[in-house]
Structures are given as structure tokens and as C-alpha cells.
Amino acid sequence: MKDVTSVSKITQELLNAGYSFEDVTKIWGGNLMRVMREVEAFKETYRA
């Protein structure tokens, strides 16, 4: 993604590809939570 404006385009393409709204919600929410967990783990590992 170039910037946040691409999010709606990705969402629309997922819907166009046949993903349900519920599936798209899970994809976005699941990815966000995964990234947040990874950031927290990184922070704990490299804490000064």
C-alpha cells in the first residue's frame, strides 16, 4: 500500500473476489491484532 487511502480499494477488491463482509472484517481485524502482537513482542525483546 502506498498509503491509507488504498485500504478501501483493497476491501472492495476482496468483496469483488467473493469474500463476504464478515470475512473481510475478520481479515482486517485479524491482521491488525497480529501486527499489534508482533510490535509488542518486539518492544519487549529490544527494550533498553
C-alpha positions in Angstrom: 0.0 0.0 0.0 1.2 3.4 -0.8 -0.8 5.0 1.9 -4.0 4.5 3.9 -6.2 5.6 1.0 -5.6 2.1 -0.5 -7.4 0.3 2.3 -10.9 0.9 0.8 -9.6 -0.3 -2.6 -8.3 -3.5 -1.1 -11.5 -4.0 0.8 -13.6 -3.5 -2.4 -11.4 -5.9 -4.3 -11.8 -8.6 -1.6 -15.6 -8.1 -1.8 -15.4 -8.3 -5.6 -13.5 -11.5 -5.3 -16.4 -13.1 -3.4 -15.3 -12.6 0.2 -18.2 -11.8 2.5 -18.3 -8.6 4.5 -17.8 -10.8 7.6 -14.7 -12.4 6.1 -13.2 -9.0 5.1 -13.8 -7.8 8.6 -12.0 -10.8 10.0 -9.1 -10.3 7.6 -8.6 -6.7 8.6 -9.2 -7.2 12.3 -7.1 -10.4 12.5 -4.2 -8.7 10.7 -4.3 -5.7 12.9 -4.2 -7.8 16.0 -1.4 -9.9 14.7 0.7 -6.8 13.9 0.0 -5.3 17.3 1.1 -8.6 19.0 4.3 -8.6 16.9 5.0 -4.9 17.8 4.5 -5.7 21.5 6.8 -8.7 21.3 9.5 -6.7 19.5 9.2 -4.0 22.1 9.7 -6.4 24.9 12.6 -8.1 23.2 14.5 -5.0 22.5 13.6 -2.9 25.5 16.6 -0.8 26.6 
